[in-house]
Structures are given as structure tokens and as C-alpha cells.
């Protein structure tokens, strides 16, 4: 597998991991106001998560690093 294909697959896996974490209402992305999850909109097709939210950058980086390590172990 060439590096271009690997980078594309890795990017896809990282995006999926971020959206999965959001869908599970994890700690990485939280509503700004109480439990107003319905005000945050996630569009996997466009790759956007929008709305009033707090993003825990450390948790975001952890999700991405864990995904990279998992993908590397599978190759």
C-alpha cells in the first residue's frame, strides 16, 4: 500500500473516530449549555459538527492518537 492510500485510509478512520465519540456523547465534545445535545448537529457526509459546544482538545488528540495507533497495528 502506498503512503497516499494509507494517509487517506488513516484520515477516514480518524474522522470516523471523532464522529463516533460525538455520537456516544463522550467527553470530547459537549454542549455549552447543560445537556442540550439536540442543538449540536453532526453531518458525517460533510465532515462537520456545528452548534454551541465545548471541545476538549486533549480528548480530541487522544481519540486521534488512539486511532492512528490502532490503524498502524492493523497494517
BELGIZI-V876211 format. One line per field, one symbol per residue. ss: DSSP state (a for helix, b for strand, c for the rest). phi: phi as a letter, one per 20 degrees, with the letter a starting at -180 (. if undefined). psi: psi as a letter, one per 20 degrees, with the letter a starting at -180 (. if undefined). Layout:
BEGIN
ss->???
phi->???
psi->???
END
This chain:
BEGIN
ss->ccaaaaaaaaaaaaaaaaaaaaacccccbbbcccccaaacbbbccccbbbccbbbcaaaaaaaaaaaaaaaaaac
phi->.ffffffffffffffffffffffelfefccffdldeffedddcfgemcccpfbddefffffffffffffffffee
psi->prhggghghggghggggghggghjlaigpqqhoclmhiipppnhgikqoqroqppohghghgggghggggghhi.
END
